[in-house]
Amino acid sequence: KQWYQRRVREDGDMCLLDMGGEYHCYLTDITTSFPVNGKFTDTQRTVYNIVLWTMQDVVNAIKPGFTWRMARRLCYKSMLGYLRDEGLVVGSVEEMYEAGIHRVFMPHGIGHFIGCDVHDVGGNASYWCWSDKEARHIDWYDDSLEWCPLEKNMVLTIEPGCYFNDVLLDPAIEDAAKGKFMVETEIAPYRGMGGVRIEEVFVVTEGGCEVISDLPRTVEEVEAFMSNPPPSEIPFLDSF
């Protein structure tokens, strides 16, 4: 961790910032990913868009009555579909999901409640579990958390991510059950880029949800912002 914090960011790197601020005892949790030089490479753009589209699919489906389990499945399956569209994986989305291919690229949950704590009470079953089968092996797993329907005025985060980690990719490619879905030659150019995560905060409304975090999100918005950033409102930052 200390090495990572001291490492100088280099041209071509992606930077991922996951931060939670506090205001009058209420918390937020927002993640943004961007190229440090202000311009996405082709591979970075592809991965960023996969994550952004996955985020949009889940947020567009959120409404009262939706459950964490429904959101989790939609998130992972959407990402698998976009990875397949880009030629990085092949096969049926349902078969890839059952084989756990989503965990190779997104080894974490999809979000959590937020309020007086960054990871507020409730919903953690979805944050920590990657599949129905794995959930059953967690001692504190409460099935009612995932089936509990969302209600109006609940505040949550959704945070899909897609990463290219050799520690996860290599065993999957070598595994007979997983390797048949992985297109190694197409994955190769993405190795070493790290990954992308996007996290939004939203409130459930009567007919859907409203995103209340406000950041540049599309590739074009991120590049435009970085090419002409506004002056800092925090004086000491200008000295960095």
C-alpha positions, 0 to 999 in steps of 0.5 A: 500500500505504501508503494502504491501511494508513493508511485508517480503516475505516468503517461498512459496510466488510469487513475481510479478514485473511490471517495466518500465525503461527509456533510452534516453527518451524512456520507457519500461514496463516489468513484471516478476513473480517468486517464492521468494524461486526459486522453483515453487510449482505445483499450481504456475507452472500451473498458470505460464504456463497458462499465458506464453502459453496465451502470446505466442498465442497472440505474435505468432498472432501479425502482420501488420493488426492485431487489438487490438480487435482481440488481446484482444479476442484471449488473453482472449479466450486462457486463458479460454481454458487453464484454462479449460484444467486444470479443473478449469472451464468447458464449451464452451470457447465462452459461458464463454467469453460471461459470462465474466469468463475471468474477474474473472481471469484477471481483466485488459486489455492485453497491450498498445503502448509504446514509449515516455511514458509507456502507450503511446498514442493509444491503451488504449481502449484495455488496459482498456476494457474487452469486447465489451459491456463494452467498449461502457459504457466508455465515452472516448471510441474510437472504431477506436482505437481497429479496427485500424490495427497494422503497421510495427515498432509499439512497444507494450506490451502484458501482460496477467495475471491470479489471484486467488482473493477471492473478484472476485472468490466468487461472480462468484461462487455464481452467477447463470450465472457464477457459472456453469462454475466454478469448486470450488473444483479445484479452491480451492487449488489455493486460496491464491497464488496470481497470475502471470502476464508476460509482454513482449515488442515487435515490429511489423515486416513485417511478424509478431513481434519480442520480444525485452525484454530479460528475463528468461521466461519458468519455467525451465529458471526462476528456473535456473536463480534463482539458480545461479543469475549473480553478480549484476552490481549495487553495492548498491544492494549487500548490501540488 
